[in-house]
């Protein structure tokens, strides 16, 4: 069985990239939630 050597720097870059993507997703979800809240409040009037 072959063992692959994982370079530390590329692994760290991958983690950093994933964190950035998660933060972007979180921001998008917050925007959607805000829009939904605004629509809900508008429907109550």
N, C-alpha and C positions, 0 to 999 in steps of 0.2 A: 504494500500500500504506500502510495506517495504522500509525503507530508508537504503541505504548502506553507511557506513562510509568509506570514502576514506582516507587512511593514507597519510599524507603529504610526508613522506620520500619515499614511494613507487611511489607516483606521480612525485616527483622530479627525482627519478631514471629513470622513464619512459621517461620524458622529456630529460634527459641527454642521454639516449640510442638513442632516436630519433635523437637528434642533431648529435651524432656520426655517425649514419647511413647516415644521409643527407650529412655529410662531406665526407664520403667514396664514396657515389654516385657522389658527385661533382668532387672528384678526378678522378673517373673512366671516367666521361664525359669529363674532361679536357684531359685525355690520348687519348680518342677516337678522340676528336677534333684535337689534335696534329697529330695523325696518318693520319686523313683525309686531313689536311692541307699539310702534307708531300707528300701524294699521289697525291694531286692536283698539287702541285708545280712540282713534278716529271713528271706529264703528260704534263706540259707546255713546257718542254724541247724538 
